[in-house]
Amino acid sequence: MRNAVLSSGLRSIGNVSRKHIIEKWLAIALLLMFAPFLAAIAACIALTDGAPVLYRHRRVGFGGRDFYCFKFRTMTVNGDTLLREHLQSDYAAVEEWRATRKLRNDPRVTRIGRFLRRTSLDEIPQLINIARGEMSFVGPRPIVQAEIAKYGQHFPVYCSVMPGLTGLWQVSGRSDTSYEQRVALDVQYVGSRSMLLDWKILLLTVPAVISRRGSV
């Protein structure tokens, strides 16, 4: 019995390892394939708002370990100052920020940044994170340290898998859902994850991005 359980566990680990290896090489292939397109986006950011064109932010990943998540920069370089000033003068914005860590009318977002966010093109550089083995194509969206408290007892569930480029929350409304619903969706995904579910989420991501449902 013990040998059977051990054998099953080893097969599971092997399947996960193969999945991550395949994802790494697929991410590298996609980065090479879309290199001209990515270069064009980078040039637009540089020409309209200067450097840097990429933004990296510390996030919590698999096993609770921190990593730097890459995005195209969509905010002004003095974003922290603008956010602080905005929150000091707008009580409603303070409540929105406390509840979701996002603002629908964010003063930090640049003109081209709004377009990149609405179309989710700002997320494409996370293919670099997948190639580096820090993220997966599907999984809970990576969170920051300040959000750990919102997961409460479910935080170990969140960090038991790789964070994803897309996930169940992404195709279920994103910012149209509450943070409690986001946590519940992450727990649901981890509890029922499978290749079939991953493919379903990947396919649903396309219409979710096109419809811009829940994008901020």
N, C-alpha and C positions, 0 to 999 in steps of 0.2 A: 504493500500500500504506500509506504513511505517512498519507495523507488518510483512508483507511478506518479506521485505528486511532484517529486523532484524533476522527473522527466518532463512533465507537463509545464512546470515553471521554466525550465531551460528552453523548451520550445517557444514559450511565450516571449522570453527575453530575446531569443534569436529572431523571432518575427518582428519585434520592435526595432532591433538593431538593423535588420534588412530594410525596414520601412524608412528609418532615418538616413541610411546610406543612399537609398533611392531618391529621397527628398533632397538631399544635399546636391546630388548630381543633376537633378531636375532643376533646382534653383540656379545652379551655375549655368546650365544650358539656357534658361530663360533670361538670365542677365546678359549673356552674350547675344542672344537673339534680339533683345530689345535695347541693346546698347545705344544705337542711333537715336531712338525715341527718348531714352533716359537722358542722353546728352542734350537733346533739344529742350527738354523740361528744365534741366540744369542751366542752360544758357538763358532761358526766359527769366528764371529767378535771378540770375546774376545781373542781367541787363536792367531789370525793373527794380530790384531791391538790393543789389550788391551781394557780396559774399558774407557768410558761407552759404552754399546751396543745400548742403545736407545738415540735418539736425540730429543729434544723438542724445537720448535721454535715458537715465538709469531706471531700469524696470526690474521687477521680481520675476524670476523664471523658474525652471524646473528645480525641485528640491529646495526652493526658497533662496536660491543663489541669485545675486544681482548680475545684470548684463546691460549693455548699452544697446537700446533699440533705435534703429535708423529710420529716418523719414526725410522726405524733401522738406526743407524749411518753409513753413507757411506763416510764420509770425515775424514781426519786426525784431530787430536785434535788441531793442530796449523793452522787450515784452514784459519782463517782471515789473518794471517801473510803471508801465501803463496799466497793468492788472491791479497793482496796489492802489494806484490813484483812482481807478474805476470803482473798485470795491469800497473805497472810502467815501465815495459820493453817491452810491446806488445801493440801497438796502436790499431791494429785490434781487439784484445781482449777487449779493452776499449769500442770500438764502439758496439761490440756484447753484452757486459754486459749492456750498456746503453739501448739497444734496447729490450733485452729479459730478463735481469736479470739472464741469464744462459750462460754457456760456453760449447761448444762441447768438447773441450780439457781442461777440468778443472783439474789443478794440485793438487787440494785438495782431489780429489776422490781416495779412496783406491782401491786395486785390487779387493777385494770381493765386494766393494761398486759399482764398475762398473757393475758387474754381477747382483747385487740386483736392480740397477737402470734400466738396460736393460730389466729385467723381471718384473719390478714394484713390486717386493717382499718387497722393502723397505717401501712401503706404508701400508702394512698390519697392523702395530700397530695403524693405524688410526681407527681401529675397537674400540679401547679404547675411542677415541673421540666420536664415534657414541654411544657407551654404556653410555657415560657421558652426552649425549644430546647436544653436541657441533657441531656435523656434521651429515650429512645424507649419505645414500649410493650413491645418485645421486644429483648433484648440481654443481654450479660453484666451481672450485678449489680454496681453501683458499689462500688469498693474504697477503702480508706484507704491513705495513704502507706506505712504499715508492712507492708501486704500485697504491695507491688510486688515485694519480694524473693522471695516465694513463687511469683510468675509467672516469674521468671528470664528466660530467652531468649524466653518467650512474651508478655512484657509489651507489646511493640509490636503484637502481634496483638490483645490486649485493648483497647488504646486506639485501634485503627483504626476502631472503630465506636462509636456512642452506647451508653452503659450503658442497661439496660432495667428497666422496672417488673417484668417477669417474663422468664424465660429458660429455656434448656435445663436448667440446674442446678435451677431451681425445680420443674420437672416430673419430675426424676429422683431426688428424694429429699432435696434440700437438706441439712440437717444430718446425714442418715443416710449421706452420702457423705464421703469424705476430701477434704482440700483439693487433693490431687493430682488426684483425679477431677474436682473442680470446675474446675480449670484446663484439664484435658483436654476437658471439656464446652464450655467457652468457646471453645477453639481449634476444636473440631468445629463449633460454631455459626457462627463467623466464616468458616470454610472452605467451608461449604455453605449459607450463608444465602440465603433467597429468600422471596418473598411467601407461597408455599405453606408453607414451614417456619414462618414467623411465625404464620400462621393456625393451623397445627397446634399450636404451643406455646400460643397464646392459648386454644384449645379445651381443651387438656390442663390448663391452669392451674386451671380451674373445679373438676374433680374432685380435683386436688392440694390445693387450698385446703380443700374440703369434708372430705376425708379427714384433713387436718392432718398428712400424711406429712412427716416431717422438720422439723416446726415446733419452735421452741425458745421 
